[in-house]
Amino acid sequence: MPAIKFYDHEPIPVEMHKVKIVQQLHLLPADQRLVKMKEAGFNTFQLHNGDIFMDMLTDSGVNAMSDHMLAGMMTPDDAYAGSESFFRMRDKLEEIFGMKYCLPAHQGRACENILATRFVKPGSCVIMNYHFTTAKAHITRLGGHVEELVKDEGLVSQSDLPFKGDIDLDKLEACIEKEGADNVAFMRLEAGTNLIGGQPVSVQSFKDACAIARKHGILSVLDASLLQDNLYFIKIRDEERKDMSVREITREIADQFDMIYFSARKFGFARGGAILVRDEDLFHSMEDLVPMFEGFLTYGGMSVREIEAMTVGFDESMDMDVISHGPQFIKYCVDKLADYGVPMITPAGGLGAHVDASTFVSHIPQQEYPAGALVCAFYLCGGIRGMERGTLSEERNADGSERFASMELVRLALPRRVFTLSQVEYVIDRVKWVYDHRDMIGGLRFVHEPATLRFFTGKLEATSDWPEKLVAAYKADFGEDQ
Ligand SMILES: Cc1ncc(COP(=O)(O)O)c(C=O)c1O
């Protein structure tokens, strides 16, 4: 994207789109937010959207669609079998990724279900740079386990490493040796590594890791859900590839892999997903799972309208102007907060601004969910809904003990093309206020704890009256109506 230059203004990111449809927002007063937070069991997934001012929970399925995407939704081909909409999508994906076979699925985790069901057996290992919650849950559900081999530096919160999502090649070789190649169901590399702060993977790392997998006869799978952010970072951080087009970089990455899957709630800016397969036999070996779990092979549980929208969205994901918006806004937010002293994951990644909760609220022990408590504080003090990405998002060990996350993060997602810079400024302002009152924040404990993916539906309570005290301090500074 040609960063817009200024004459008499500090450089700021400028939107390369204009707004045509808007949704009204409401800011509930802090007292009411406290009531809503308690009703939601201190779990931001349980809040109602109407009670939220800035919804920064996720970038999933909430990105703004373009006029061309909406136009595509007006001309779908509605058919149970053989929809032309599906063939248009499949052809577009082949054009971009060079893989001929396409299994549609209703979202990313449905692709993960199909891959795990096909390849994971009790005792199997799946190698990853880093896990994603649903990917791991499907593997462990089937008796498999995950080995996370991201480089140690990827887990250091403040750094200037450009590609913190890179897998450690020595660890990869050692893991294959330990597990035995036959026991490795597949290697899954995640672009724009979600749970460590939306951090990108370098092309070299994709290439080296896939070469090792190939040498050992291990299938390689790319999770391309956050590929668009990863592509932006390659374009601006990889000196060797700065003159390549986004499409050329995409193809260079895709060419390394046997399979690619993605959530089109992210990649494609709509709602859906697909698995792309290079080899015909491999494709046929998974084919029956689509009608069983998703729907017929030419819609995979998706509406044909969404299929048309995402087909346009895939092209837009290859446009540097479009894919620059998120990362530039995130960097703006991260840099301003880091300058103020707020511990942020740096360098800024994709998907959202990530706050390092283990430093922000270092007084809260990990068993009282520091990131879970901080995300609630952001809602109480500003109506901002983020997502906990720490110990709460983990599952307990088999013996019932806590599995402590290697990073305690609060994610403030920036869905693509949705927020304006003044709204981002508001968030920065409120996060600074919370930072200056961080000692008032206390811990959380479960009152209802589901065994699987507990962060979605679990209910918690505060370990003291800290939420009441925090809201009182907030009202003293901002008044009753904020
Ligand atoms: C990297 C990654 N993979 C897979 C998924 C799962 O996709 P979905 O939410 O569409 O099921 C997500 C969702 O956030 C993701 O970020």
The ligand as an SDF file (V2000), in Angstrom:
LIG
                    3D

 16 16  0  0  0  0  0  0  0  0999 V2000
   -5.5330  -19.5270   12.7540 C   0  0  0  0  0  0  0  0  0  0  0  0
   -6.9280  -20.0190   12.8810 C   0  0  0  0  0  0  0  0  0  0  0  0
   -7.2530  -21.2410   12.4540 N   0  0  0  0  0  0  0  0  0  0  0  0
   -8.4980  -21.7220   12.5400 C   0  0  0  0  0  0  0  0  0  0  0  0
   -9.5220  -20.9680   13.0760 C   0  0  0  0  0  0  0  0  0  0  0  0
  -10.9010  -21.5560   13.1830 C   0  0  0  0  0  0  0  0  0  0  0  0
  -11.7180  -20.9200   12.2590 O   0  0  0  0  0  0  0  0  0  0  0  0
  -13.2980  -20.7450   12.5120 P   0  0  0  0  0  0  0  0  0  0  0  0
  -13.4580  -19.7070   13.5900 O   0  0  0  0  0  0  0  0  0  0  0  0
  -13.8360  -20.2960   11.1970 O   0  0  0  0  0  0  0  0  0  0  0  0
  -13.8270  -22.0490   12.9300 O   0  0  0  0  0  0  0  0  0  0  0  0
   -9.2400  -19.6870   13.5240 C   0  0  0  0  0  0  0  0  0  0  0  0
  -10.3040  -18.8710   14.1080 C   0  0  0  0  0  0  0  0  0  0  0  0
  -10.1120  -17.9010   14.7870 O   0  0  0  0  0  0  0  0  0  0  0  0
   -7.9110  -19.2010   13.4310 C   0  0  0  0  0  0  0  0  0  0  0  0
   -7.5670  -17.9850   13.8570 O   0  0  0  0  0  0  0  0  0  0  0  0
  1  2  1  0
  2  3  1  0
  2 15  2  0
  3  4  2  0
  4  5  1  0
  5  6  1  0
  5 12  2  0
  6  7  1  0
  7  8  1  0
  8  9  2  0
  8 10  1  0
  8 11  1  0
 12 13  1  0
 12 15  1  0
 13 14  2  0
 15 16  1  0
M  END
$$$$
